[in-house]
C-alpha cells in the first residue's frame, strides 16, 4: 500500500510540474506582472517653461525590473492640463539608457496616444497616455538587443520629448503631474505631485516690451499663467509687495484673459517715477505675479527742440523734460560740441527747463543726434536736421592756385563774410582774371537778401594739391555757414609717342598740376637722370612741352619721364627706346645680285662694324655710318651662297640688328656651299628662335657649341658643320628645319 501511495504521489507531482511549466511558457507568471513596482520618476524638467509654451520635456526615472528591448512598453500619462497632440513622431522622442552599455534610441514605432475616458487612480478623465514600445536601447551595439535594465539607486533612464513633439505646458499657473507605467497601465507611479520630480510647475509671468524709456513711451505688458476666471489688473507695485496697496497707481483693470494669457499696451506718464519701479498683475482669482519675478520699468527724462530743422550758426532751444536736477556738462550736435549757455543748471527734477544754444559752424549737415549730458543722469538725446546756406562753386573741378567763383544764398542779410576755407586751408584774398587782388574776402558782404558771389584762388597747400573732394566752407559774421565741395583732379602725364629713338623729340603733356606752377621734367634711365628742362602750367594746371630724348639710354630700354612741381608732388610716364632693326628692299635675291639694307634705331654717327650675309662679310668700302637719327642705308651684293634662307646681320657700336633673306638661285661661279653653323641655322637665327647648338665628336670625343648671341661670338667652338653631324639643337618654338621639325626645347637630329 505504501508503494501504491508512493507511486500515486509521484505521478501527481509530475503532472503538477508539467502544468506549472506550461503556465510559465504562456507567460501567466511573467516577472513584470506579479511583484514589480511602477517606474519611479526622479526628475522632470521643461524648456522653455512658461505657461502654454511648446516645450521639451525631460523625464528621469528608475525601474526595479528590466523593460525588454523590442517588446517592452513604457507608458507615460500627462495630466489633462498639458496639451498633447493626437500623433507624435517617434523621432521626436529619445530614450537614453542609464546603464553602462546603454545608448540613445527612439521608440520602435510611433507611439499610440490615448485619452483616459474613465477615472482610474491616479489618472483622471481626459488625461492623456502616450504608449512607447521600446526598441534596441543600445543601437550601436551588435549581436544583442538591449532594453532598460534595473537601475534602482543607479544612473537614471531618461525619456525626452523634443519641442517637435508639440506638447504644450498648462496655460494656468499650476503644478501638474506626469505618471509612468511599465505594465501597460496596471500600476502607475506615485500620485502625490512633487515639482521637479514627478510634476512640472508653471508660474504666473508678466513681461514688458520695454523696461525703460522716457515718459510717453508705449509699452506692451504680456501676462501668462493667469486664470480665465475674471479679468486681470495691471498696476505700479510701488513697494514691490505683490499686492495692491492703497495709493498704488492702477495702470489698467478689467483686462480680458484668454487661454491664461493677456496683453495690454499702456503709455507711461507722470504716474511713473523717474526711477526703477515694480510692475505687477493680479488675476481674477486674486493671485499675482511673484515679487521675485515681476518686471520693473525705469522712466527717465528726455529733451525736445523748438524746431526740427536748423541752420548752422542759428540758435536752437533745447528743453529738458523730466531730467533729474543737476548741471548740464555738454550739449553736442552731430558729435560737435555747442557753446553752453550761461545757465546750465536744471533746478528741479521733473520740471521742464529750456536752454538756448548756437549750432556750431562745423556741425555736419543732415539729420544729426543732439545729446545733452548732465552730472546726475545718463545722456538724453533726440535728432535734428542741420542745414547750411546753399553754396555753389564754378568750376566744380579745380587745382591749387586756380580761380573759382563761389555763390551763396540764404546767408544773414546785409552781413559780412567772416571766413572762407578750402579743405581747412584759409583763402584770404579775392581774385580777378586768375590773379589774386589786394581785396580780402572778409570785406565781401551779403546783400539785403543774404546773397553773395566772389572769386578767389584755391589755396596752395599739400592738402589742396592732394586729389579728391575738398570742402569749401563759407561762414558769415553771424556764424551762419554754407558748404560745397570742389574736386581736385589727380595729376596726369602723357607723351605724344610711347616709343622713340635716342635724340628724338617727344611732346610731354601734363594736367592736374598747380596752376601757374613750374614743372621740372627729368628723364630717368636706370640710375641715370637727365634734365629735360621745365614748363610752366597754365591757370588750369595744364602744360605742353617738347623735349629731346637723351642719347645715353640703352637700346632697347624702358625708362621714365617725371614731371615734378617745386612745391611738392610729381607724376611719371613711361618712355621706351626701341630696338635697332634692319630691312631689305627685297625679300629674296640671287647670288651676285644687289640688295639695299636699311637700318634704324642704331646709335647716331656710328660706323657699321659688321655687315654680313650668310656669315660672309659684305661691307662696302668705305664702311657706311649711321646718321644723326641712328639710321643708314647701304647697297651690297649677295655673295655666293646655297639656296635657302640666310641671315643678314648689322652691328654698330655693339648694337645689332638682323633679318633673313632668301637666296633663290646660285650662280655658276659659286665656289663652295657654306657649311658655317651661322648659315645652316640662318632661318632660326633670323627668327630669333635658336637658343644653342651642341655637337659631340666621336673622333676626338669632344663637345663644341654655337650660341647666336653677340656676347658668345668670340667663344663659339662650333663654327662649321658637315652633313650627317649629330647635334643637339635648342629652340624657343616649334619650326620646320631641313627635312625635320624642331620642337620647343632640346632636339637630337642629324644634319642633312
C-alpha positions, 0 to 999 in steps of 0.5 A: 500500500505504501508503494501504491501511495508512493507511486500515486504521489509521484505521478501527481507531482509530475503532472503538477510540474508539467502544468506549472511549466506550461503556465510559465511558457504562456507567460501567466507568471511573467516577472513584470506582472506579479511583484514589480513596482511602477517606474519611479520618476526622479526628475522632470524638467521643461524648456522653455517653461512658461505657461502654454509654451511648446516645450521639451520635456525631460523625464528621469526615472528608475525601474526595479525590473528590466523593460525588454528591448523590442517588446517592452512598453513604457507608458507615460500619462500627462495630466489633462492640463498639458496639451498633447497632440493626437500623433507624435513622431517617434523621432521626436522622442529619445530614450537614453539608457542609464546603464553602462552599455546603454545608448540613445534610441527612439521608440520602435514605432510611433507611439499610440496616444490615448485619452483616459475616458474613465477615472482610474487612480491616479489618472483622471478623465481626459488625461492623456497616455502616450504608449512607447514600445521600446526598441534596441536601447543600445543601437550601436551595439551588435549581436544583442538587443538591449532594453532598460535594465534595473537601475534602482539607486543607479544612473537614471533612464531618461525619456525626452520629448523634443519641442517637435513633439508639440506638447504644450505646458498648462496655460494656468499657473499650476503644478501638474503631474506626469505618471509612468507605467511599465505594465501597460497601465496596471500600476502607475507611479506615485500620485502625490505631485512633487515639482521637479520630480514627478510634476512640472510647475508653471508660474504666473509671468508678466513681461514688458516690451520695454523696461525703460524709456522716457515718459510717453513711451508705449509699452506692451505688458504680456501676462501668462499663467493667469486664470480665465476666471475674471479679468486681470489688473495691471498696476505700479507695485510701488513697494514691490509687495505683490499686492495692491496697496492703497495709493498704488497707481492702477495702470489698467483693470478689467483686462480680458484673459484668454487661454491664461494669457493677456496683453495690454499696451499702456503709455507711461506718464507722470504716474511713473517715477523717474526711477526703477519701479515694480510692475505687477498683475493680479488675476481674477482669482486674486493671485499675482505675479511673484515679487521675485519675478515681476518686471520693473520699468525705469522712466527717465527724462528726455529733451525736445527742440523748438524746431526740427530743422536748423541752420548752422550758426542759428540758435536752437532751444533745447528743453529738458523734460523730466531730467533729474536736477543737476548741471548740464556738462555738454550739449553736442550736435552731430558729435560737435560740441555747442557753446553752453549757455550761461545757465546750465543748471536744471533746478528741479527734477521733473520740471521742464527747463529750456536752454538756448544754444548756437549750432556750431559752424562745423556741425555736419549737415543732415539729420544729426543726434543732439545729446545733452549730458548732465552730472546726475543722469545718463545722456538724453538725446533726440535728432535734428536736421542741420542745414547750411546756406546753399553754396555753389562753386564754378568750376566744380573741378579745380587745382591749387592756385586756380580761380573759382567763383563761389555763390551763396544764398540764404546767408544773414542779410546785409552781413559780412563774410567772416571766413572762407576755407578750402579743405581747412586751408584759409583763402584770404584774398579775392581774385580777378582774371586768375590773379589774386587782388589786394581785396580780402574776402572778409570785406565781401558782404551779403546783400539785403537778401543774404546773397553773395558771389566772389572769386578767389584762388584755391589755396596752395597747400599739400592738402589742396594739391592732394586729389579728391573732394575738398570742402569749401566752407563759407561762414558769415559774421553771424556764424551762419555757414554754407558748404560745397565741395570742389574736386581736385583732379589727380595729376596726369602725364602723357607723351605724344609717342610711347616709343622713340629713338635716342635724340628724338623729340617727344611732346610731354603733356601734363594736367592736374598740376598747380596752376601757374606752377613750374614743372621740372621734367627729368628723364630717368634711365636706370640710375641715370637722370637727365634734365629735360628742362621745365614748363610752366602750367597754365591757370588750369594746371595744364602744360605742353612741352617738347623735349629731346630724348637723351642719347645715353639710354640703352637700346632697347630700354624702358625708362621714365619721364617725371614731371615734378612741381617745386612745391611738392608732388610729381607724376611719371610716364613711361618712355621706351627706346626701341630696338635697332632693326634692319630691312631689305628692299627685297625679300629674296635675291640671287647670288651676285645680285644687289640688295639695299639694307636699311637700318634704324634705331642704331646709335647716331654717327656710328660706323657699321662694324659688321655687315654680313650675309650668310656669315660672309662679310659684305661691307662696302668700302668705305664702311657706311655710318649711321646718321644723326637719327641712328639710321643708314642705308647701304647697297651690297651684293649677295655673295655666293651662297646655297639656296635657302634662307640666310641671315643678314646681320648689322652691328654698330657700336655693339648694337645689332640688328638682323633679318633673313633673306632668301637666296633663290638661285646660285650662280655658276661661279659659286665656289663652295656651299657654306657649311658655317653653323651661322648659315645652316641655322640662318632661318632660326637665327633670323627668327630669333628662335635658336637658343644653342647648338651642341655637337659631340665628336666621336673622333676626338670625343669632344663637345663644341657649341654655337650660341647666336648671341653677340656676347658668345661670338668670340667663344663659339667652338662650333663654327662649321658643320658637315652633313650627317653631324649629330647635334643637339639643337635648342629652340624657343618654338616649334619650326620646320628645319631641313627635312625635320621639325624642331620642337620647343626645347632640346632636339637630337637630329642629324644634319642633312 
